[in-house]
Amino acid sequence: MQIGILCRLLRSVLLIFLVLQVGFFVLAWVAATPFQLGPWAMQIVPDGMTLDARQMMPTSQRLLGIAVGLPPIVLLIFGMLKLEQTLRQFQRGAIFAKRTIAYLRAFAGATFLSVIFANVEKPLRAMVFNLASNSKAYSITFDITSNEILLILVCGLFYLIAWIMHEGRRLAEENEGFI
């Protein structure tokens, strides 16, 4: 019963997270000015860019930026959808089902790849912009934070848990034959 409630709560938070991530991605490339919410102003720009730099970009360059940024966001969406399916299976009580294990593996793998691609996006975007404009206006930098390293480790842990779940299921099926 508590597993079901927690899974429902996590699925709701996951939906909010997905909507915000996709919204921020779109707004980072198409919003013309900062958002004004009463006394607060909010700037949403692509990682490593300023609002002025993004506003001065021609549409073709923005489209290139979107194209370079799509793989990480698509992988993230796929991974989060697989997590939602995993949580739905947990709610149903199918914790060690083959489908649940496959969803958990897909979530871990897609999220891992999303983090890797997101870290490569900024230098790749700078290279593409430099090639498209025949200039070296964008510096090519690569940075990774401790939070991203932690996320990579957590993805590895989830993949390991899915592998252990698969082995446990295989052993249980094997032992059924002895009874």
Secondary structure, 3 states (H helix, E strand, C coil): CHHHHHHHHHHHHHHHHHHHHHHHHHHHHHCCCCEEECCEEECCCCCCCCHHHHHCCCHHHHHHHHHHHHHHHHHHHHHHHHHHHHHHHHHHCCCCCHHHHHHHHHHHHHHHHHHHHHHHHHHHHHHHHHHHHCCCCCCCCCCCCHHHHHHHHHHHHHHHHHHHHHHHHHHHHHHHCCC
